[in-house]
Amino acid sequence: MIKKILLLAGLALVNLSLCFSQKSSSKTFTFQYEIDKSFNAPDKVTKYRPELMTTLSTEQYVLNDIKKHLVIPGSFYSLINESLLGSEDWVVTLHTGDVTMGPTTDKPVHLLAPHEDVFTYRTSAKVAVTDKSGAVVWEKVLADASTDKVMTKRDMFIDKSTQRVNEQRPEEMKPATDRLLADKNKLVLYSLADQARQALLFAFNGTRETMQVSLFSVKGKAYGELDEIRENIFDTYLKYRALSKKNRLPKEAVDEVFRKAIPLWEKVATEDKTLEEKATKGLLLNCAVAYCWLGEYDKAKTYLDKVPEAAAHDSLYKDEPEMEGGTLGATTFLSFDQSAAAAREMQFLLQRLPSEMKFTQ
């Protein structure tokens, strides 16, 4: 069964722009995506238990905790307790092979930016659901031993509050980063467990999520064309979403303004050496958003790859950086870091999930 991903372009009604750095401004709109479950619910409630099969050595409480990630969501599935072992219909197992650790960065880890690499590793891993006879009901490969995987600084921190302290006051986190690096097996296992959790969610329950992204411009009279083309995109999009069919523009009209914008964004980002770094990266993110709208995902990925802060995680979870922008009523203004967090989500969808992805506006 093929999993479908639907990206629904959402509302774009922000009439004010937020200046988040000396030379940059942003306006926000929302994308919504849906991931259809690929496994149909059984006719009756199915009991299951989690299991971990690994050769990696770490503390026992970690091995026990990993099992808590192996959850099948939905009312048709029931996790049994230890007193009922043997009565389960299914077993959910995370299988991991040996891990070969790659080099660790020479830089002080606590001073790294959140998106920077700490170490690489190779392992094989999959999550599988089997029935009483041992037959595979569903499985998902999480890692291939022939391919390097990367542990970023952000990936090291499971707890969001700790992650936030790590990103805001890195000097305070040196003891914590030192302790984490002392047990890399633990870090790898938790990363794989979270990937397994996400795979089970998508397969058995599906999900509907929203993410807010920004279209960036640059302040100053010399960059008036950037403001004009961004306003044109927003105006055209609103007409495309008009309630009256008589006044509604076709999707091709929005496609056209995005296609006109991309060469300008790229030209300014690559040729104007006076721009601040975040302004340049913001324009590159614009190109990625445009190509996602147009359904040209390979091109979108090339622009996301140019912005290190937009590098995808091994699992899809919501980044929630502190609000550097602000709010006006129900309208949220995104900082660059928040927009980069949305871009990481976009990058994850493009890299990790099936290729049958499209916008349904």
ROLUM-360126 format. One record per residue: x, y, z of N, C-alpha, C in turn; residue in one letter. Coordinates in steps of 0.2 Angstrom, whole numbers, padded with zeros to 4 digits, always signed. Layout:
N
XYZXYZXYZA/...
# end
This chain:
361
+0004-0006+0000+0000+0000+0000+0004+0006+0000M/+0003+0011-0004+0007+0017-0005+0004+0023+0000I/+0008+0026+0004+0006+0031+0008+0006+0038+0004K/+0000+0041+0005+0000+0048+0001+0001+0053+0006K/+0005+0058+0003+0006+0064+0007+0003+0070+0003I/-0002+0074+0006-0005+0079+0003-0003+0085+0007L/+0000+0090+0003+0002+0097+0006-0004+0102+0003L/-0007+0105+0008-0012+0109+0007-0010+0116+0008L/-0010+0120+0003-0007+0127+0004-0013+0131+0008A/-0011+0134+0013-0015+0138+0018-0016+0145+0017G/-0018+0148+0022-0020+0155+0021-0014+0160+0022L/-0014+0165+0018-0009+0170+0018-0012+0177+0019A/-0013+0179+0025-0017+0185+0026-0013+0190+0030L/-0006+0190+0031-0002+0194+0035-0001+0201+0031V/-0003+0207+0033-0002+0213+0030+0003+0217+0033N/+0007+0215+0038+0012+0218+0040+0018+0214+0040L/+0024+0217+0039+0030+0213+0039+0034+0214+0045S/+0038+0209+0047+0042+0209+0053+0049+0209+0051L/+0053+0214+0054+0060+0215+0053+0064+0211+0058C/+0067+0205+0056+0070+0201+0061+0078+0202+0061F/+0080+0206+0056+0087+0208+0057+0088+0214+0053S/+0094+0217+0053+0095+0224+0050+0092+0225+0043Q/+0093+0219+0039+0091+0220+0032+0086+0216+0029K/+0082+0213+0034+0077+0208+0032+0070+0209+0034S/+0065+0206+0031+0058+0206+0033+0055+0200+0031S/+0049+0198+0034+0046+0192+0032+0039+0193+0033S/+0035+0189+0029+0028+0188+0030+0026+0181+0030K/+0021+0179+0034+0020+0172+0035+0013+0169+0032T/+0014+0163+0030+0008+0160+0028+0009+0152+0030F/+0003+0149+0030+0003+0142+0033+0002+0137+0027T/+0006+0131+0028+0005+0125+0024+0002+0120+0028F/-0003+0116+0025-0005+0110+0029-0004+0104+0025Q/-0002+0099+0028+0000+0093+0025-0004+0087+0028Y/-0006+0082+0025-0009+0076+0027-0005+0070+0025E/-0004+0065+0029-0001+0059+0028-0006+0053+0029I/-0008+0050+0024-0013+0045+0025-0010+0039+0028D/-0014+0035+0032-0011+0029+0035-0011+0024+0029K/-0006+0020+0030-0005+0015+0025-0007+0008+0027S/-0010+0007+0033-0012+0001+0036-0019+0001+0038F/-0024-0002+0035-0031-0002+0037-0032-0005+0044N/-0036-0002+0048-0038-0005+0055-0041-0012+0055A/-0039-0016+0059-0042-0023+0060-0049-0022+0062P/-0053-0028+0061-0060-0028+0063-0061-0028+0070D/-0056-0030+0074-0057-0030+0082-0051-0027+0085K/-0051-0025+0091-0046-0023+0095-0040-0028+0095V/-0034-0025+0093-0028-0030+0093-0023-0028+0098T/-0022-0033+0102-0017-0032+0108-0010-0033+0105K/-0005-0029+0108+0002-0030+0106+0006-0028+0112Y/+0012-0030+0111+0018-0029+0116+0024-0026+0112R/+0028-0022+0115+0034-0019+0112+0040-0024+0114P/+0045-0024+0109+0051-0028+0110+0057-0024+0107E/+0062-0025+0110+0069-0022+0108+0074-0027+0106L/+0076-0028+0100+0081-0033+0099+0087-0029+0096M/+0092-0029+0101+0098-0025+0099+0105-0028+0102T/+0110-0026+0099+0117-0029+0101+0120-0023+0105T/+0117-0017+0105+0120-0011+0108+0120-0012+0115L/+0125-0010+0119+0126-0010+0126+0125-0003+0129S/+0120-0002+0133+0119+0004+0137+0116+0003+0143T/+0114+0008+0147+0111+0006+0154+0104+0003+0153E/+0102-0001+0158+0096-0005+0157+0090-0001+0157Q/+0090+0005+0160+0084+0009+0160+0083+0012+0153Y/+0088+0013+0150+0087+0016+0143+0084+0010+0138V/+0086+0004+0139+0083-0001+0135+0076-0002+0137L/+0074-0001+0143+0067-0002+0145+0063+0004+0142N/+0066+0010+0143+0063+0016+0140+0062+0016+0133D/+0066+0013+0129+0066+0013+0122+0059+0010+0120I/+0057+0005+0123+0051+0001+0122+0045+0006+0122K/+0045+0011+0126+0039+0015+0127+0038+0019+0121K/+0043+0020+0116+0042+0023+0110+0038+0019+0105H/+0038+0012+0106+0035+0008+0101+0028+0007+0102L/+0024+0012+0100+0017+0012+0101+0013+0013+0095V/+0008+0009+0094+0004+0009+0089-0002+0013+0091I/-0003+0019+0087-0009+0024+0089-0015+0021+0087P/-0021+0024+0090-0027+0022+0088-0031+0018+0093G/-0038+0018+0092-0042+0015+0097-0042+0007+0095S/-0040+0005+0090-0040-0002+0088-0035-0006+0090F/-0030-0003+0094-0024-0006+0096-0023-0005+0103Y/-0021-0010+0107-0021-0010+0114-0014-0013+0117S/-0011-0009+0120-0004-0011+0123-0005-0015+0129L/-0003-0021+0130-0004-0025+0135+0001-0024+0141I/-0001-0025+0147+0004-0025+0152+0007-0031+0154N/+0012-0031+0158+0017-0037+0159+0013-0043+0161E/+0007-0042+0165+0003-0048+0168+0000-0052+0163S/-0001-0049+0157-0004-0052+0151+0000-0054+0146L/+0007-0055+0147+0011-0057+0142+0009-0064+0140L/+0009-0065+0133+0007-0071+0130+0001-0071+0127G/-0003-0066+0129-0010-0065+0126-0010-0060+0120S/-0004-0058+0118-0004-0052+0113-0005-0056+0106E/-0008-0051+0102-0009-0053+0095-0003-0052+0090D/+0000-0046+0092+0005-0044+0088+0011-0042+0093W/+0017-0042+0090+0023-0040+0093+0026-0034+0089V/+0028-0028+0092+0031-0023+0089+0038-0023+0091V/+0043-0024+0086+0050-0025+0088+0054-0020+0084T/+0058-0016+0088+0064-0012+0085+0070-0016+0085L/+0072-0018+0079+0078-0022+0077+0084-0017+0076H/+0090-0018+0079+0096-0014+0077+0102-0018+0077T/+0106-0017+0072+0112-0020+0072+0118-0017+0075G/+0124-0019+0074+0130-0016+0077+0131-0009+0074D/+0134-0005+0078+0135+0002+0076+0142+0003+0075V/+0144+0006+0069+0151+0009+0068+0151+0016+0069T/+0154+0019+0074+0155+0026+0075+0160+0029+0070M/+0158+0035+0067+0162+0038+0063+0166+0044+0068G/+0169+0048+0064+0173+0053+0068+0168+0058+0072P/+0171+0061+0077+0167+0066+0081+0170+0073+0080T/+0166+0078+0080+0169+0084+0078+0175+0086+0083T/+0179+0090+0081+0185+0093+0085+0183+0099+0089D/+0177+0102+0087+0175+0108+0090+0172+0106+0097K/+0172+0111+0102+0168+0110+0108+0161+0109+0107P/+0158+0103+0108+0151+0102+0106+0146+0107+0109V/+0147+0109+0115+0142+0114+0118+0142+0120+0115H/+0147+0122+0111+0147+0128+0107+0145+0128+0100L/+0143+0122+0098+0141+0121+0091+0134+0124+0090L/+0133+0126+0084+0126+0128+0082+0121+0122+0082A/+0115+0122+0084+0110+0117+0084+0111+0112+0078P/+0112+0115+0072+0111+0111+0066+0118+0108+0064H/+0123+0109+0068+0130+0107+0066+0131+0099+0068E/+0135+0096+0064+0136+0089+0065+0140+0087+0071D/+0139+0082+0075+0143+0080+0081+0147+0074+0079V/+0143+0069+0077+0147+0063+0074+0143+0059+0069F/+0146+0055+0066+0142+0051+0061+0142+0044+0063T/+0138+0040+0061+0138+0032+0062+0134+0028+0057Y/+0135+0022+0057+0132+0017+0053+0129+0012+0057R/+0123+0010+0055+0120+0004+0058+0114+0002+0053T/+0112-0004+0055+0105-0006+0051+0100-0006+0057S/+0094-0004+0055+0088-0004+0059+0082-0005+0056A/+0077-0008+0059+0070-0008+0056+0065-0009+0062K/+0059-0007+0061+0054-0008+0065+0049-0013+0062V/+0047-0018+0065+0042-0023+0062+0037-0025+0067A/+0031-0026+0064+0025-0029+0067+0024-0036+0065V/+0024-0041+0070+0023-0048+0068+0017-0051+0072T/+0014-0056+0069+0008-0059+0072+0010-0065+0076D/+0006-0069+0079+0007-0074+0083+0012-0080+0080K/+0011-0080+0073+0015-0085+0070+0022-0083+0068S/+0023-0076+0069+0029-0073+0067+0029-0070+0060G/+0024-0071+0057+0023-0068+0050+0023-0060+0051A/+0026-0057+0046+0027-0049+0046+0020-0046+0044V/+0018-0042+0048+0011-0039+0046+0013-0032+0043V/+0018-0029+0045+0021-0022+0043+0028-0021+0045W/+0032-0018+0041+0039-0016+0043+0041-0010+0039E/+0046-0007+0042+0049-0001+0040+0056-0001+0041K/+0061+0000+0036+0068+0000+0037+0069+0007+0039V/+0073+0008+0044+0075+0014+0047+0082+0017+0045L/+0087+0012+0045+0094+0013+0043+0097+0007+0039A/+0101+0009+0035+0105+0005+0031+0113+0005+0033D/+0116-0001+0034+0123-0001+0037+0128+0002+0032A/+0126+0003+0026+0130+0005+0021+0130+0013+0020S/+0126+0016+0024+0125+0023+0023+0126+0027+0030T/+0130+0032+0029+0131+0036+0035+0125+0040+0037D/+0124+0040+0044+0119+0044+0047+0123+0049+0051K/+0119+0055+0052+0122+0060+0056+0119+0062+0062V/+0122+0063+0068+0120+0065+0074+0121+0073+0075M/+0116+0077+0074+0118+0084+0075+0117+0086+0083T/+0119+0092+0084+0119+0094+0091+0112+0094+0094K/+0107+0096+0089+0100+0096+0091+0097+0089+0092R/+0100+0084+0088+0097+0078+0089+0099+0074+0096D/+0104+0077+0099+0107+0074+0105+0102+0075+0111M/+0098+0080+0110+0093+0082+0116+0086+0080+0115F/+0084+0075+0119+0077+0073+0118+0072+0077+0121I/+0074+0080+0127+0069+0084+0130+0069+0091+0128D/+0063+0094+0126+0063+0100+0123+0065+0106+0127K/+0064+0106+0134+0066+0111+0138+0074+0111+0138S/+0077+0105+0139+0084+0105+0139+0087+0107+0132T/+0084+0106+0127+0086+0108+0120+0086+0115+0120Q/+0081+0118+0122+0080+0126+0122+0086+0129+0126R/+0087+0126+0132+0093+0129+0136+0099+0128+0132V/+0100+0123+0129+0106+0121+0125+0107+0126+0119N/+0101+0128+0116+0102+0133+0111+0103+0140+0113E/+0100+0142+0119+0100+0149+0121+0106+0150+0126Q/+0108+0145+0130+0114+0146+0134+0119+0141+0134R/+0122+0140+0128+0126+0134+0127+0132+0133+0132P/+0134+0138+0135+0140+0137+0140+0137+0133+0146E/+0131+0134+0148+0128+0130+0154+0128+0122+0152E/+0128+0121+0146+0127+0114+0144+0133+0109+0143M/+0139+0112+0144+0145+0108+0143+0145+0101+0147K/+0143+0102+0154+0143+0095+0157+0138+0090+0154P/+0132+0093+0152+0127+0088+0149+0129+0085+0142A/+0132+0090+0138+0135+0087+0132+0140+0082+0133T/+0144+0083+0138+0150+0078+0139+0147+0072+0141D/+0142+0072+0146+0139+0065+0148+0135+0062+0142R/+0132+0065+0138+0129+0062+0132+0134+0059+0128L/+0139+0062+0126+0144+0059+0122+0148+0053+0125L/+0147+0053+0131+0150+0047+0134+0147+0040+0133A/+0141+0041+0130+0137+0035+0129+0133+0036+0122D/+0137+0035+0117+0134+0037+0110+0129+0031+0108K/+0130+0025+0111+0125+0020+0109+0118+0022+0112N/+0118+0026+0117+0111+0028+0120+0108+0033+0115K/+0112+0038+0113+0110+0043+0108+0107+0040+0102L/+0111+0035+0099+0109+0031+0093+0102+0028+0094V/+0102+0024+0100+0095+0020+0101+0089+0025+0102L/+0090+0031+0105+0085+0035+0106+0083+0038+0099Y/+0087+0040+0095+0086+0042+0088+0082+0037+0084S/+0084+0031+0084+0081+0026+0080+0074+0024+0083L/+0073+0025+0090+0067+0024+0093+0062+0029+0091A/+0064+0035+0091+0060+0040+0089+0058+0040+0081D/+0062+0038+0077+0060+0036+0070+0055+0031+0070Q/+0056+0026+0074+0051+0020+0074+0044+0023+0076A/+0044+0027+0081+0038+0030+0084+0034+0033+0078R/+0038+0037+0075+0035+0041+0069+0033+0037+0064Q/+0036+0032+0062+0034+0027+0057+0028+0024+0058A/+0027+0022+0065+0021+0018+0067+0015+0023+0067L/+0016+0029+0069+0011+0034+0068+0008+0035+0061L/+0013+0036+0057+0011+0037+0050+0007+0031+0047F/+0010+0025+0048+0007+0019+0045+0000+0017+0048A/-0001+0018+0054-0007+0016+0057-0012+0021+0059F/-0010+0027+0059-0015+0032+0061-0015+0038+0056N/-0009+0039+0052-0009+0045+0048-0008+0051+0052G/-0008+0057+0049-0007+0063+0053-0009+0069+0049T/-0012+0074+0052-0013+0080+0048-0010+0086+0052R/-0005+0089+0049-0001+0094+0052-0001+0101+0049E/+0001+0106+0052+0002+0113+0049+0009+0115+0050T/+0011+0119+0046+0018+0122+0047+0017+0129+0044M/+0020+0134+0048+0020+0141+0045+0027+0142+0042Q/+0027+0145+0037+0033+0147+0033+0033+0154+0032V/+0039+0157+0030+0039+0164+0028+0041+0165+0021S/+0039+0171+0018+0042+0173+0012+0046+0179+0014L/+0053+0179+0013+0057+0185+0015+0058+0190+0010F/+0060+0196+0012+0062+0202+0008+0068+0205+0011S/+0070+0210+0008+0076+0214+0011+0074+0221+0011V/+0075+0225+0017+0074+0232+0018+0078+0236+0014K/+0075+0242+0012+0079+0247+0008+0076+0248+0002G/+0077+0255-0001+0074+0257-0007+0077+0252-0013K/+0084+0250-0012+0087+0247-0017+0084+0240-0018A/+0080+0238-0014+0077+0231-0014+0069+0231-0015Y/+0067+0237-0018+0059+0238-0019+0056+0232-0023G/+0060+0230-0028+0057+0224-0032+0056+0218-0028E/+0060+0217-0023+0058+0211-0019+0052+0212-0015L/+0051+0217-0012+0044+0219-0009+0038+0218-0014D/+0039+0221-0020+0034+0221-0025+0032+0214-0027E/+0037+0210-0028+0035+0203-0030+0032+0199-0025I/+0035+0200-0019+0031+0196-0013+0024+0198-0012R/+0023+0205-0013+0016+0207-0012+0012+0204-0018E/+0015+0204-0024+0011+0201-0029+0009+0194-0028N/+0014+0190-0025+0012+0183-0023+0006+0183-0019I/+0007+0187-0013+0001+0186-0008-0005+0189-0011F/-0005+0194-0015-0012+0196-0018-0014+0191-0023D/-0010+0188-0027-0012+0183-0032-0015+0177-0029T/-0012+0175-0023-0014+0169-0020-0021+0171-0016Y/-0022+0177-0014-0029+0178-0011-0034+0178-0016L/-0033+0180-0022-0038+0180-0027-0039+0173-0030K/-0034+0169-0029-0034+0162-0031-0039+0158-0026Y/-0039+0161-0020-0043+0158-0014-0050+0162-0014R/-0051+0166-0018-0057+0170-0017-0064+0166-0017A/-0068+0168-0013-0074+0164-0012-0079+0164-0018L/-0079+0169-0022-0083+0170-0028-0079+0167-0034S/-0082+0162-0037-0079+0159-0043-0078+0164-0049K/-0082+0169-0049-0082+0174-0054-0075+0178-0053K/-0073+0179-0047-0067+0183-0046-0061+0179-0045N/-0062+0172-0045-0056+0168-0043-0051+0167-0049R/-0045+0167-0047-0039+0166-0052-0038+0159-0052L/-0035+0156-0058-0033+0149-0058-0026+0148-0054P/-0025+0142-0052-0019+0140-0049-0013+0143-0053K/-0013+0142-0060-0008+0144-0064-0006+0151-0063E/-0010+0155-0061-0008+0162-0060-0003+0163-0054A/-0005+0159-0049+0000+0159-0043+0007+0156-0045V/+0006+0150-0049+0012+0147-0052+0017+0152-0056D/+0013+0156-0059+0017+0161-0064+0021+0166-0059E/+0018+0169-0054+0021+0174-0050+0027+0171-0046V/+0026+0164-0044+0032+0161-0041+0037+0160-0046F/+0036+0158-0052+0041+0157-0057+0045+0163-0058R/+0041+0169-0058+0045+0175-0059+0049+0177-0053K/+0047+0175-0048+0051+0177-0042+0057+0174-0041A/+0057+0167-0042+0063+0163-0041+0070+0166-0044I/+0070+0168-0050+0076+0171-0053+0079+0177-0049P/+0074+0181-0047+0076+0187-0043+0079+0186-0036L/+0075+0181-0033+0077+0179-0026+0085+0176-0027W/+0085+0172-0032+0092+0168-0032+0097+0174-0034E/+0096+0178-0039+0101+0183-0041+0103+0187-0035K/+0098+0190-0031+0100+0194-0025+0104+0190-0020V/+0102+0184-0019+0105+0180-0014+0112+0178-0016A/+0113+0177-0022+0120+0175-0024+0125+0180-0026T/+0122+0186-0028+0126+0191-0031+0127+0197-0026E/+0123+0198-0022+0123+0204-0017+0127+0202-0011D/+0133+0205-0011+0138+0203-0005+0137+0207+0001K/+0132+0212+0000+0131+0217+0006+0126+0214+0011T/+0122+0209+0009+0117+0206+0013+0120+0203+0019L/+0116+0203+0025+0117+0199+0030+0116+0192+0029E/+0119+0187+0032+0119+0180+0031+0112+0178+0031E/+0108+0180+0036+0101+0177+0037+0097+0180+0031K/+0098+0186+0029+0094+0189+0023+0095+0184+0017A/+0102+0182+0016+0103+0178+0010+0100+0171+0011T/+0100+0168+0017+0097+0162+0018+0089+0162+0017K/+0087+0168+0019+0079+0169+0019+0077+0169+0012G/+0081+0172+0007+0079+0172+0000+0080+0165-0003L/+0085+0161-0001+0085+0154-0003+0080+0150-0001L/+0077+0151+0006+0071+0147+0008+0065+0149+0004L/+0065+0156+0002+0059+0158-0003+0059+0153-0009N/+0065+0152-0012+0065+0148-0018+0063+0141-0016C/+0065+0138-0011+0062+0131-0009+0055+0131-0008A/+0052+0136-0005+0045+0136-0004+0041+0137-0011V/+0044+0141-0015+0041+0141-0022+0041+0135-0026A/+0047+0131-0025+0047+0125-0029+0043+0120-0026Y/+0042+0120-0019+0037+0115-0016+0030+0117-0019C/+0028+0123-0019+0021+0125-0022+0021+0122-0029W/+0026+0123-0033+0026+0121-0040+0026+0113-0041L/+0028+0110-0035+0028+0103-0036+0035+0100-0039G/+0040+0104-0039+0046+0102-0041+0051+0101-0035E/+0050+0096-0032+0053+0094-0026+0061+0093-0026Y/+0063+0091-0031+0070+0090-0032+0074+0097-0032D/+0071+0102-0035+0073+0108-0035+0073+0112-0028K/+0067+0110-0025+0066+0113-0018+0072+0110-0013A/+0073+0104-0014+0078+0101-0010+0085+0104-0011K/+0087+0106-0017+0093+0109-0018+0094+0116-0015T/+0089+0120-0014+0089+0126-0010+0089+0125-0003Y/+0085+0120+0000+0085+0118+0007+0092+0116+0009L/+0096+0113+0004+0102+0110+0006+0107+0116+0007D/+0106+0122+0004+0110+0127+0004+0110+0131+0011K/+0105+0129+0015+0104+0133+0021+0105+0127+0027V/+0110+0127+0030+0112+0122+0035+0106+0122+0041P/+0103+0127+0043+0098+0127+0048+0092+0123+0046E/+0091+0122+0039+0086+0119+0037+0087+0111+0036A/+0093+0109+0038+0094+0102+0037+0089+0097+0041A/+0087+0092+0038+0081+0088+0041+0084+0084+0046A/+0080+0082+0051+0081+0077+0057+0080+0070+0054H/+0082+0065+0058+0080+0059+0056+0073+0057+0058D/+0070+0061+0062+0063+0060+0063+0059+0067+0063S/+0053+0067+0062+0049+0073+0061+0046+0075+0068L/+0049+0080+0071+0046+0082+0077+0046+0090+0077Y/+0041+0093+0080+0040+0100+0080+0046+0104+0084K/+0050+0108+0080+0054+0112+0083+0050+0118+0086D/+0052+0121+0092+0048+0126+0094+0053+0131+0097E/+0057+0135+0093+0062+0140+0095+0058+0145+0099P/+0062+0149+0103+0058+0154+0107+0056+0160+0102E/+0051+0163+0103+0048+0168+0099+0052+0174+0098M/+0056+0175+0093+0060+0181+0092+0056+0186+0088E/+0050+0184+0085+0046+0188+0081+0041+0191+0086G/+0035+0189+0085+0030+0191+0090+0023+0189+0087G/+0018+0192+0090+0011+0191+0088+0007+0197+0087T/+0002+0197+0083-0003+0203+0083-0009+0200+0082L/-0013+0200+0087-0019+0196+0088-0018+0189+0087G/-0021+0186+0082-0020+0178+0080-0015+0177+0075A/-0011+0183+0073-0006+0182+0068+0001+0181+0071T/+0004+0176+0068+0011+0175+0071+0016+0177+0066T/+0021+0181+0068+0027+0183+0064+0033+0179+0066F/+0036+0176+0061+0041+0171+0062+0048+0174+0062L/+0052+0172+0066+0059+0174+0066+0063+0169+0060S/+0069+0171+0059+0072+0166+0054+0073+0159+0057F/+0075+0159+0063+0075+0152+0066+0069+0148+0066D/+0063+0152+0067+0057+0148+0067+0055+0146+0060Q/+0057+0150+0055+0056+0148+0048+0061+0142+0046S/+0067+0142+0049+0071+0137+0047+0069+0130+0050A/+0065+0131+0056+0062+0125+0059+0057+0122+0054A/+0053+0127+0051+0048+0124+0047+0051+0121+0041A/+0057+0124+0038+0060+0121+0033+0063+0114+0034A/+0065+0113+0040+0067+0107+0042+0062+0102+0041R/+0056+0104+0043+0050+0099+0042+0049+0098+0035E/+0049+0103+0031+0048+0102+0024+0053+0098+0021M/+0060+0099+0023+0065+0094+0021+0064+0087+0023Q/+0062+0086+0029+0060+0079+0031+0055+0076+0026F/+0050+0079+0025+0045+0077+0021+0047+0075+0014L/+0052+0079+0011+0054+0078+0004+0059+0072+0004L/+0063+0071+0010+0068+0066+0010+0066+0060+0012Q/+0062+0059+0017+0060+0053+0021+0054+0050+0018R/+0049+0053+0016+0043+0051+0014+0042+0049+0007L/+0037+0045+0005+0036+0043-0002+0036+0049-0007P/+0037+0048-0013+0038+0053-0018+0031+0055-0021S/+0026+0052-0019+0019+0054-0021+0017+0059-0017E/+0020+0065-0018+0018+0071-0014+0016+0077-0019M/+0011+0080-0017+0008+0085-0021+0004+0090-0017K/+0004+0096-0019+0000+0101-0016-0007+0100-0019F/-0012+0101-0014-0019+0101-0016-0022+0107-0014T/-0022+0112-0018-0024+0119-0015-0032+0120-0015Q/
# end
